[in-house]
Amino acid sequence: MKVVVDLKKCSDHGQCVFAAPEVFELDDRGELTFRKLAKDVYVTGELDESLRDSVEEAADICPMQAIEIED
């Protein structure tokens, strides 16, 4: 499983951080840390299946629907 974050849609609300803190994190400016690694779209490396439930919750509660899961 990989997580795809559309950073153009993301507004850094941080709901994903509460749902899946093992995957998502905000920096000291309150921005998703993936912004340091990409400008438009960030794709994680392969994530452990044990994180699926929390990542699915993060995708579901994202107000901007900026998170997708790839199998």
N, C-alpha and C positions, 0 to 999 in steps of 0.2 A: 504494500500500500504506500502511495505517495500522496502528499498534500500539495494542492496547487492554490496559491493565493494571488488573486488579481489585485495588485497593489494600486491600480488606478481606481478600483471600486472601494477599496478599504479606506475607512475614515478613522481608524485607530480608536474605535469605541472600547476595545479591550475585552469584550465578552468572551472571545476565544481563549484569552489567558485564564479566565476563571474556569472554563470548561476543560481545557487541556493544557495546563501549565507545563507539562513535559515537552510540549511542541511549540507553544506560542509564548512570547515574552515581549513586554514593552520596555523600551530603553528609558533613560533618565529624562528624556523630553516627552515621554508618553507616546512614542511612536513604535509601531511593530518593528522588532529588531531585524526582520527580513529586509527592511528598506535599506539597510547597510550593504546588502548582498545583491539586490536587484532593483530596477526602476519600475518595470511594468508588471511582470509576473515572476513569482518565485515558486519553484518546484523543489520540495524537500527530497532528500535521498530516501531510500527505502526505509520505512518505519515498521517497527514491530507490530504485529497484529494485536498484541495486548493493548495497544493504544486506540484501537478502532472505535470503541464506544465513546470515548472522550472526544476524539476528533470528529466523529459524526455529530455529537452534540454541539461542538464548536461551529461546525458548518451550518447546523440547523438554527442556532441562535444568532448568527452573524446578521446584524441589521441590514448590511449592505449586500448580503449573499455573495461575498467575495471569496469564499472557501469552497473548493471542490476536492473530492477524493478520487484518486485514480487507482485502480487495482492492477 
